[in-house]
C-alpha cells in the first residue's frame, strides 16, 4: 500500500516532466533543422550593417514595398540582437531558434526569481515556471523563432518579464523604463504597460493620484527610456517612409507581390487589401478563437479516417491554458485593477486586428503581449493547498500543446 501511494504521488510529476522533455526536444529538433534565409531580421540587421534601412529582399510575407525598395516593417530591437551574428555569418545565419532559446532561458530565470519572491514552496515555484514557459504559447514561439514574428515575441516576453523583475525584485524604476522601452521597440503595444508599472512602483501607503516631488521623480524615472524609444521609433519610421506615424503596414501585400510562395496566407492579403489592418468584421472571428474555439481537426475519405484538415489559427485561451483562470481569483486591489485594464486594452485592440497570430496550433500567440501580467497574479494567488488541482490543469495544457504539435507535424510534415 505504501508503494502504491508513493507511485501515485510520483505519477503526476513524471507525466509533467515527460511532457516538458518532449516540448524541449521539439525545440532542439527544429533548431537542428533550421534553414538559412528564413528570418527577415537577418536582412534588417544586414541593412543596419550597411548603413541603410531597406533590405535586399524579403524572407517572409510581411515586408513593405515602398518606392521600389523592400522594407522589413517590424521594430528594430530583435534585429539589433541578431546583428553581431549577421556581421560574422552574413544573412545566411540560421540560428534564430538558438537565439530564441537563449531568450527563453533568460525568461525562465527571471520567472524563477519572481515566483520565489512570492512562493516559498520549491515544487510550487517550479510548477509555476514550467506552466509559464511550456503551457502557454511561449514554447511555440521559440520553436518557430526562425520566423520573424515568433522571434520578436520571444524577445518581447523576455523584456517585459525583465521589467516586472526590475519593479518587484530590484525596485528600480530606471530599469523598468529601459526594458519597457526596448520591449516597445520589439512589440509596440508593450508601451501600454506603463500605467501599470507606475502603480506597481508607487508605495502601498501612497495614493497614485498624489502629485508631489516624489511621484514626479518616480514618473520621470519610469518614462525617460520609453519616451526616448518612442522618439527613436518615430525617427525610424520617418527615415524609412517619410512619415513618423507610418510603420510600413500600409505598403505590405502590394498587387505585384508574389505571396512568397505561400498561398495559405492569401486570406490575410485579402483582409489587408480590402478591409485594412483593423476592421469590425474581424471581431467575431477573433472572439471565437479567443474564447470558444477548441482543437480543429477534419477527417475525410470513405471512412472518415484520413486527417485532411488542421486548424492553424489558434484555440481558446482557457481551453488551451485553463490554469490561467486562477487570475480571476486574485486579490482585487489597484495593482490588479490596472493589470486587468492593461490586459483588456491590449487584447481588445487585437480583437479588431486582421490577424490573430496565424499560424499556431495551441493558444494564439498574441496573448503573449499581455500574458506576463496575467501570470504574475496567478503566481501571487496560487497556494500549496491548490497545488494538486493546479498541477492537473498545467498537465492538461502541456498535453494539449504536445498533442497539437504532434498532429501538426503529422498533418504538415
Secondary structure as UniProt FT lines:
FT   HELIX           2..32
FT   HELIX           41..49
FT   TURN            50..51
FT   STRAND          63..66
FT   TURN            67..68
FT   STRAND          69..72
FT   HELIX           77..89
FT   HELIX           90..92
FT   HELIX           96..118
FT   HELIX           122..134
FT   HELIX           138..143
FT   TURN            144..146
FT   HELIX           148..165
FT   HELIX           166..170
FT   HELIX           173..184
FT   TURN            185..186
FT   HELIX           188..193
FT   HELIX           194..201
FT   TURN            204..205
FT   TURN            208..209
FT   HELIX           213..241
FT   TURN            244..245
FT   HELIX           249..251
FT   TURN            255..256
FT   HELIX           259..261
FT   HELIX           263..265
FT   HELIX           266..274
FT   HELIX           280..282
FT   HELIX           283..287
FT   HELIX           288..292
FT   STRAND          297..300
FT   TURN            301..304
FT   STRAND          306..310
FT   STRAND          313..315
FT   HELIX           317..320
FT   HELIX           322..329
FT   HELIX           334..350
FT   TURN            351..352
FT   STRAND          360..363
FT   HELIX           365..369
FT   HELIX           371..381
FT   HELIX           384..386
FT   HELIX           387..412
//
